[in-house]
């Protein structure tokens, strides 16, 4: 036997020896596995579930989003004359009525200007009266050919000139009276006064120094942006009349105020694809203030006698959405459904459902069509 043949025989003997050893070591494990009964697929034990018996009820289709409170009218009060601020008559943060006195400025320079304008008017009016008398006298003399017509024309021109001067003096008197009126500043609207921005004693200039801001808060608006797909239903609701809008704080479910849809903008923002919408509320309690963030819910429509289930009961498969329904034999079956609307964890459905069906709302993990179930408790709305 050659050397190569001898080496090949030794390698074969070694492989056989170690193969026998490994088989002996794994033999008990293989026997235990072969003795395990084959799996039957899905467990035959009843699946515990929680169900809801369907009943028809009205379901509101609502649009809910964040909004910002804004005042329908906001006025920043400024002086219309140059002068010294003498007195502020309002209390910061308190309500003011239209016509209430807000500020008083030093009016002495404007009183003097008014007196001067009146004096100039009186002087020019006296000269006009004298010229008119002279014109009348010379008119009679011209008729009698006692004086020249040129003299009469000069008196006629003097009357016209003085008449124009008197009219200008009257305008100056009215201007001085108006400037004097600007020395007192009254509220132009009903609202709430903000912080005092310029204190008495300071000099203010015409249309430069802001004194205070008045915000109208009763009624008050909330503005929000919605996707342009809601344009048609919102317009329909606005045309139908008063559309209720619920206003809440962002982190609360309790209604803070109730308003109505009041405004839809005449254009869509092309950059964001959103539409500006406003709602108005009377805000009688004064709980809403401009700049405040709130959450609004607009009722777009109400589905009459809809079948409503918790949104968690809806499952999604290859054929779309479905729910599990329990029959009289306590077995589960799939029912294909269409989600009409969802709101606050509930969904209105249409499809293979009817009033009285028992829909599984909890226990879907182990559930399959045809599975035997154990109903833990049956909830009825």
C-alpha positions, 0 to 999 in steps of 0.5 A: 500500500502506498503512502498516500493511500495509507494517509487517506485511510487514516483520515477516513477512520478519524472522521468516522470515529468523531461522527459516531461520538457526536451522534451519541451525544445528540441522540437523546435530544433528537429522541425527545424532539421526535416524541413532541406532538406536532403543532396544531396551528391556532390554539383552541382555548377561548380568547377573552374579549371585551365587546360593545353592543352597537346602537345607532346615535347621532355623531358630530363630524368635527374639525379640531385645531389650534387657534389664536385669540385676537381683538376685533379692534385694537387702537394705540393711543397717540397724541395729535399735538406737541405738548406736555402730558398732564394727567392720565384718567384711566386705570391700567387693565380696567375696562373703558367705555367709548368717550371716556377721558383718557389723557389731558395735555397742557392746553394753554398754548392752544387757548392762546392760539384760539384767542389770537385767531378769534381776534384776527377774525374780529379785526378783519370782519370789522374792516369788511363791514366798513368796506361794504358800507363804502361800496354801498355809498359809492354805488349810489354816487356812481348812479348819480354820476357824482364819482368816477366808476374807477373809484367804485371798482376799487371799493368793490375789490377791497370788499372781495379781498376782505371777504376772502380774508375773513373766510381764512380767519374763520378757518384759522379759528376752527383749526385753533379750536381743533388743536385745543380739542386735541389736548384732551384724549378720549377712548375711541371704543369700548375695551380694556386699557393696557399698560400706561406707556408714557407717564404724566410730565413727559413731553409728547410729540404729534403721532410719535409717543404711544400712550396706551393700547385699547383692546376690544375683548367683548366680543372677541375673535379666534383665528385659525388655519385649516387645510384647503380641503375644508373650504367647501364644507366650511362655506356651506356651514357659514351660509347655513347660519350660526355654526357652533364653535367650541373653544377650549384651552390646549390642555383641557377638555372643558369648554372655555367659551362657545362662539360661531363661525364668522369669517372665511378668507377670500384666498388660500395661502399658496405656500402652505395650502391653508385657509384663514378662518375666524370665529367670534364669541361674546366673551362676556366673562372676559376669560379670553384675551388677545394673543392667547392660544386655544383649541377650537372644534368646528362641527362640519356636519352631524351623521344621523343614526350612525354606528359608533365604536371606539377607534381602537376596535378598528383593525386594518388588513389586506382588504382594508379596515375591519372589526371583529363581531361575535355571533350567537355561538360565541365565535369571532368573524371579520366584518369589512367597514368604512370609517366615515369620521373619527373624533375623540377616540370614537369612529362612525362606521358603515359597511357590514354592520347593523344595530345589535352586533357585538363588536370586539373592542379589546382582546384583538391580539390572539383573535382570528376569524372563527376563534372561540371567545370568552366575553368578559363583559358586554358594554352597552352605550 
